[in-house]
Amino acid sequence: MPLDRRQSAGYMTNWAARLFARAIDQKLKPLGLSSGYLPVFFALADGSARTQKQLARDASIEQPTMAATLNRMERDGLITREKDSDDRRVTHIRLSDQARTNAADIQTIVNQVNETALSGLNSLEQRVFLDALGKVTTALAKAEDAE
């Protein structure tokens, strides 16, 4: 039996993710940003501060990758790091003023790409798709936690 990538949930999800990333990267490029920064933007968009460990956990990104991402974001003036006043070993990370000014543009770009991606589905299909994708990610996260 030949392999059919269109019948593989993993392959199709990965392919869609790569296409999403390319589309978002293309639109973020004029802002000097990349899709790799989005998990940090999403996690900190509410104005909160988090530690690197919390960000890595929340974004399901390995610590070394998160460290490299945060270093690039700090270099680009997108985050600030503040030592905890009670425990100097703890560093809190926040979006910088510059990053917060980009937040509306980033949200617009993400919305545009999502709209394009979902344009072939009617509103009911979109809700079903997002609900199903949520269930898939929950199942995979539970399986990962169980290992």
Secondary structure, 3 states (H helix, E strand, C coil): CCCCHHHCHHHHHHHHHHHHHHHHHHHHHHHCCCHHHHHHHHHHCCCCCECHHHHHHHHCCCHHHHHHHHHHHHHCCCEEEEECCCCCCCEEEEECHHHHHHHHHHHHHHHHHHHHHHCCCCHHHHHHHHHHHHHHHHHHHHHHHHC
